[in-house]
Amino acid sequence: MSVHQVSCNNCLNDERICKILAEDQNIIDIITKNLLNVDKNTYSAHSAQLLANGISITYLPRLEVYSALPPIILRFQPCTNQDSMMNAIDQCFQVYQQTVETIFGLVCSVREQTVFVLLAEYRMVK
């Protein structure tokens, strides 16, 4: 097995993707419009993390008037396994503890040229 590192300014690596998803309001609006059919500028990035195996972005509603809308967690990673799914669930639980709202989660993974997308709504049961 050999590993090649490519250096170019136009390559989309995890760090650049994370930055785009967290800072470009047009991208945030496209994602949130397609997931929840909300207006522009309804959500903003709350946190962005580079993971050991991918990236994670959390979007929260911008204004108090939108507080009934769920937080959105996006995770992009090359492969999904039990540990990564446990981490995703843990992240949902942490966001739930902060917001006490239903959480909208999206996990995207690519394995052997197959794209796996898990779209879920997380609700804590009391």
Stockholm file with secondary structure:
# STOCKHOLM 1.0

chainA/1-126         MSVHQVSCNNCLNDERICKILAEDQNIIDIITKNLLNVDKNTYSAHSAQLLANGISITYLPRLEVYSALPPIILRFQPCTNQDSMMNAIDQCFQVYQQTVETIFGLVCSVREQTVFVLLAEYRMVK
#=GR chainA/1-126 SS CCCCCCCCTTCCCHHHHHHHHHHCHHHHHHHHHHHHCCCTTSEEEEEEEEETTEEEEEEEESSGGGTTSCCEEEEEESCCCHHHHHHHHHHHHHHHHHHCSCEEEEEEEEETTEEEEEEEEECCCC
#=GC SS_cons         CCCCCCCCTTCCCHHHHHHHHHHCHHHHHHHHHHHHCCCTTSEEEEEEEEETTEEEEEEEESSGGGTTSCCEEEEEESCCCHHHHHHHHHHHHHHHHHHCSCEEEEEEEEETTEEEEEEEEECCCC
//
